[in-house]
Each structure stands twice: as structure tokens, then as C-alpha cells.
């Protein structure tokens, strides 16, 4: 018989799962109640699976990487009636979005922080005000998979077969979906040197294999990976981007930079310096897991700045990144790293000044998260009408359906 405490913990975790799912849906309810294809969800993943076949599409890199989760999600969407395909993709995206939050609340992170502290970390993650682009869509689920894979690495070793299967599944899925395995490889190497555990060796081996696979795809598709636009990088722009996107926007809100252009520059510069000092303090004083979180967030930031996909023209890529409304996907993990480091500063062992600064930052981030909680719904392009027309289209007919964001379209060749 299972101990009563185990059942109690599972029931509590189930209610927390329901709460997290409801919180995600509440930010943009139309993802469930008026589901539509979004960007690559329809134009690439679903369309290529439908037109080329699941197996052919699965081995087809996009942007220089394999995207296994996106391909498999589209394959599942092919199994339901066409009108329900967007809903299927959205549900799978929401499920992946839940994984880091739910996983963080399990006993495998008791060594990292207390349950109240981890609950606060989850709330901050759910309330990030700049996560519109990654919210409830399969295309950007790789960012949540990357965060989940990092959590797998720093979690306590699994005590059951089910947990071992979970760890392997997350690492394999994340490792074959985008470039995060390459950024997680040094994290896994450091953890192996620190812990010297057999399970850490297994996780490191998985990352080595997936990193080699993604590196091969990257090298093979190097010419088609990114736009030919120059970066337009300058030290001043670097300071502004980091200060704006990682600290000011999540803590003070997107409108601060947009409405207070005259003072936003100095504020972003001050935020950059403050975040740098906080990062140094964390690296010097925090436990290894939190230091590795800062490392991972820094690697993601560096990779995003080195190869951003912001424009398909020849205009420089860096200037748009200073706009808090552009390319929000790049900042999910760095912002989570910053906010979670702030939670660590609240510990009683920290100096009073550090705790005061951390409390102020977290309170402001929570207030900003509440202010920006509801995201604007997608434009209603009447997908059910196009789905009905597609069902009536003759075999062999090319059928184009407009999808969000405006200007995108999905073309299917009716079978």
C-alpha cells in the first residue's frame, strides 16, 4: 500500500496542475475557445506533415535544426478532424508549457528551495508579461522544453522508473527540437564533474548524442539558417537590449520603455549594471544549481544576440530587439533566470539590503504580471469556415487558408 503522504502529495500536485493549466488558458482564452493555427504551426508543421507525409517531414530540418516536438504534434493533429487540428496543437503546446512549472513543484527540487519559494518561482514564470509570442503555440514550445530540460539536469536523481522515463523523454524531445541541447551540454558537463553520479552521466550521454545530431543539421543547413541581415551591434545597444528585455520590461512593464523614451535609456543602463552585480553575487554565493541557471540564461542570451531571426530584410537585427514588443521568445529563459535568482535573494541568510532589493524587484514583477496578465486574442480569421470549404474541395486541389499573424497562410494539397 502506498503511504498516505504519497497520495496526499499527488492530490495536491493534481490540483496545482489544474490551477497552472487554468492560469495559462486565462491569459488568452481564445486558444481553447476559438482555436486557430498560428504561424509555423500551420504554415510549416501541419502543412508539411499533410503535404509530404509524417515520416518525410519528421526528418526535415527547418532553420538549421530538427524540430521533433513540432513535427510529432502536427502528426497527432492529423489524426483528428481538420476543424479540431488547431485545438489539438494548442492543447499540446499548453501541456508542454505546464511542464517546467509543474516539475518545479515536485519533491525532486526540495534541495533547491522550499515549497513556498518554488510556488513563487512558478507564479513569476506564469506571469512573465513579455511571453505573448511563446504562449500556447507549438512553434515556440521549444523554449519551454529547453527550460524543462535544464530542470531535469539540476533535479535530484530519479527514484523510480517513471521518473527516469520522464527525464529521458524530456531530454530527447528537447534535444531534437531546436538548439538548446548545444547550450545545455556545458551545464551537463559541469554537473557531472560536481556530482559524479551515474544518472548525470546518462543525461550527459543523451545530450552528447542530440547535440551531435543538431550540430550536423546546423552545419548542413548553414546557408539557409538565418537572414543575411547584419547585426548592427554596438556596446550601447547591447546595454539597452539587456537592460530593457531582461529587467525593465518584466519588472516595470512594456509601456515604460515605449512611453518614457527620454528616461528609458538611463533606466535600462542602470538595470544592466544592477543585474550584472546581482549575477556576480549569485555566482559567488548561490548553490551550484542556481549558478548553472545563470550560466544557462547567459548562454541563451548570447546565442540569441549572435543569431537573431528578427527581420528577413537587410536591415540590422539588433535595433528591433530593443523594442519590448519584438521577438519575445528570446527572453523567456533569461527573464525566468533573473526572476528566479531574485527569489533566492529572499532567503534569511542573505544580507538585509539584498533581501530588500530582491523583495522590491519581485513585488514589482508580480504587479506588472497582473497588469499585463490578459493577452490580446488572435484576430478571428474564421477558421471553421475555411475548414468546411477544405473538406468540400476536390482531391488534388491546392487550398490556401489565412492564419495568424495577419499575412501568413497555410497551403494544403487536398488528398
N, C-alpha and C positions, 0 to 999 in steps of 0.2 A: 504494500500500500504506500502511495506517495505521502510524504509528510504533509500535515495540514498547511504548514507555512508555504510550501511549494504551490499548492492550489490557490492560496490567497494571493501570492505574488503574481500568478498567471492571470487571475481575475482582474487584479489592479492593472496589469500591463494591457489586458484586453480593453479596459475602459480608457486607458491612456491612448491606445491605438485609435479608438473611435473618436476621441477628442482631437487627436492630431489630424485625422482624416477630415473631420468636420471643419477644423481651422483652415486647412488647405483649401477646401472647397469654398468656404465662406469668403475667401479673398477674391474669387472670381467665379460665382455660382454658375455662370453660363457654360463652364467647362463640362458640367454634368447635365444641365437642364436645356442647353441649346448647343450641343457639341458640334464643332466644325473642324475641318482639317486646318492645320497651321503650318505654313512654310514647308520645310523639308518633310514634315510628317506626311503630307500628301504628295507634293511635287517630286519627291525623291523616294522615300522609303516605301510608301504604299504603291505609287505608280510603277516603280521599277520591279517590285515584287509581283505586281499584277501583270505587267507587260513582258518581263523577262523570265519570270519563274522564280520561286523562292531560292532554290539552290544556286542558280546563276547570280542572283542579286546578293546573296549572303557573302560570296567571295569577292565582291566588287568594292574596292576602296573608294571613298569619297573624301576629297580634300587632303589626300595623302594618308588616310587612316582607315582601318576597318571599323565598322560600326555595328557590331554584332547585336547589341540590345535593340537598336532601332530596327534592324532587319527582322529580328525574331518577333518584335512587337507587331510589325506590319504583317508578318506571316500569320499571326493569330487573328489580326483584323480581317484577313481574307476568309476566315472560317465563319464569320457572322454575316448576316445580311448587309449589303452595301450601305444602307442607311444608318447602320449601327457601327460602322467602322471607325468614325471619329470618336465616338464614345468609348470604344474598346481601347483605342490608343490613349485617350485621356485617362482612363482608369489605370492602365499600366503605368503611365507617367506619374500619376498620383501615388501609386504603390511604391515606386522607386523613390519618390520624393519623401515618403514617410520613413524609409529605411534608416537613414542616419539618425533621425530624431528618436525613433523607437529603440534602435540598437543602443543608443547612448544611455537609455534609462534602465538597461538590464544590469544584472549583478556583475557582469564582466567588466564594468567600469567603476566598481566600488573602490578600486585602488586609486582612481584618478581624482574623484571628488565625491562629496556627499550627495545623496539623492536630491535634496533641495537645490544644491548648486547645479546639478545636471538638469534639473527641471528648468532652472533659469536659463541655462545654455540652450535648451530646446526651444523655449519661448523666444529667445533672441534670434535663433535660427529661423523660426517660422515667421517672425515679424520683420525680417530684413526688408526695408522699404524699396530697395532698388532691384528686387528679384523678379520683376514683371516678366522679363524675357525668358526666364528659366521655369516659369510657373506652369505646371500641369501640361507640359508638352513633351513628347518623346524625343524630339530633336535635341533638346538641351538636358535630357535626363543624365547624360554622361557626367555632368558636373556633380550631381548628387551621388552617382555611382563612384566617382573619384573620391568624394568625401567619405562615403561608406567604406571604400577600400582602405583609406587611411585609418579609419576607426578599427577595422579588422586587424590591422598591423599592431596597433597600440593596445588592443583589448587584452584582458587576461586570457591565457591559453584555454581553449575549449575543453569542457569536462565531459562532453557527450558526443556521440556520433552525429547527432542532428546539428550541433554547433559546428563540428568540423566540416560537414557538408555545406553549411551556410557560409563559412569562411572561404572555402574553395570556390563556391559558386559566385560569390561577390567578386573575388579577385579575378577569376577567369572572365566573368562578364565585363567588369570594368577594364581589365587588361586588354580585351579585344574590342573595346568601344572607345576610341579616341586615344590621346597620347598620355593619359595620366600614369600608366604603368612606367613610363620612362622617368617621370618625376618622382614616383614612389620608390623606385629602385634604390636610390641612395638612402632613403628613410629606412627601408627594409634592411639594408646592409648595416647601417648604424645600430639598429635594434638587435640584429643578430650578434654583433660584437659586444653589445651591452648585456643582453640576456643569455646568450649561448643556450637557447632552448631548441629542442628538436622541432617543435611546431613552427618556430620562427624560421628555421631552415627550410621547411616545406613551403612556407609562404614566399620566402626569398626565391626558391626554385621556380615557383609559379610565375613570379614577376619577371624572372630572367627570360623564361620562355615567351611570355606575352610581349615583353619589351622587344625581344628579337623579332617577333612577328610584326609588331607595329613599326619598328625601325626599318624592316625590309619594305613594308608598304610605303613608308615615308620616302625612302630613297628611290623606290621605283616610280613614285608619282610626284617627285620633287618639282617638276616643271609646272604641274597643274595645281600645286598646293595652295598658293596664295596669289593675290592680285599683284601686279607689278608696281604698285604704288610705293613711293619712298616713305620712310617712317616720319621724316620731318622732326627728328628727335633733338631736343635741347635740354640742358640742365633745368632751366626754369620751367619748361613744360613738364618734365619728369616730376618735379616737386609738386606742381599743381595737380597733375593727374593722381598721384598717390594720395596727396592730402585731401583732394576732393572726393575721389571714388571710394577710398577705404575708410576714411574717418569722417569728413564733414557731411557727406550725403547721408550715410546711415545714422549719424548722431543728431544732425541739425535738420535734415530733410533736403530733398532735391531742390525745393524752391529757394533755399537760402542762396545757393550759388547763382541761380537764374535771376533772382530779384535783387540781389545785392552785389552786383558785378564789381562795384568800386572797392568794396571791402573783402570780397571773396578771395582775392589773391593773397593778401596778408594772412587771412584766417587759414587758408589752405597751407601756406608755408609754415605757420605756427603749428598746425595739426601735423604736418610732416615731421617737424622736429620733435614734437611731443611723442608721436607714435614711434619714432626711432629710439628715443630714450626709454620708452616703455618696453620696446623689443629687446634692448640691451639688458634691462633689468630682469626681464623674463628669462632670457638666455643664461644669465648669471645665477639666478635664484630658483627658478622653477624646476619641477621634476622633469626627467628626460622626455616623457610623452608630450609635455607642453612645449618644450624646446623644439621637438620634432614637428609639432604643429606650426610653429613659427617658420621653421625651415620649409615645410611643405607649402605654406601660404606664400612665402617669398619666392619659391621656385615657380609656382603658378603665376605669380605676378610678373616675374621675369620673362617666362615663356610667352605670356600674353602680350607683353610690350615688344618683345622681339619679333613676333609674327602675328599681329592682329589682323583679323578679317573684318574691316570696318567699311571699306569702300571698294568698289570694283573699278573705279576710275583711277587716273594717275595723280589724284590729289593726295597729299601726305596723310598718313594714317593716324599719327599721334594727336593732332589738334582736335578731331572729333571725340577722342577718348576723354577729354577734359569736360565734355558735356555729360552730366549725370543721367541723361535720358538715353544715351547711346551705348550699345554693347554691354548691357548689364551682366551678361553671362560671365564675363571675365573676372568679375569682382565678387562672386558668391563665396568662394573659398577664402580669399584674402579677408573679406569682411567678417566671415564666421571666425577666422583665426584671431582677428583683432578683438572681436566682442568676447570670445571665449577666454582670451588672455585677460580681459578686463574682469571677468568673473573670478578668475584666480586671484586677482589683487584684493578681493574682498575678504580673504582668509584672515583669521585673527593673528596669524604670525606675521603678517605684513605690517610695515610702519603705518602710523595713523594717516600721514599725508598720502601715501599710496592708496590706502583704502578709501580716503575721501575722494581722490581723483577718480578711482575706479567706480565708486558709487555714483558720482555725478555723470560720468560717461554712460553708465548702464541706465540710469534713470532717464537721461535724455534720449537714449536709443529706444527705450521702451515707449516713451511718449511719442517719438517720431514714428515708431512702428504702428501705434494705434492711429495716428493721424493719417497715415498712408496705407491703412490696412486694406481697404477695398480697391481693387484694381479695376480699371475701365474694362467693360466687356468687349469681346471681339465684335467687329462690325457684322451684323446679320446679313449674310450673303445668300440666305435661303437655300442651304444645302439640301434639305429634304426634297425640294422641287427638282434640283439637278439629279439627285439620286433616282427619283422616279423616272425622269426622262432617260437617264442612262440605262435603266432596266428595260426600257422600250426600244432602245437603239438597236439597229441591225448588227449582226456579227461582222467584225472587220472594220467597223466604223470608228474613226478617231473622235473621241468625245472630250472636250475641254471644259473643266469646271473651275470657276474663280474661287480662290481660297484666301484666307487671311495670311499675312497682312495684304492690304489692297495692292494690286499689281501682280500678285502671284497667281499661278494657275496650275492645275493638275491635268495632264492629258492621259487618258486611258484608251487603249485599243480594244474595243469590245470583243470578247471571245464568244 
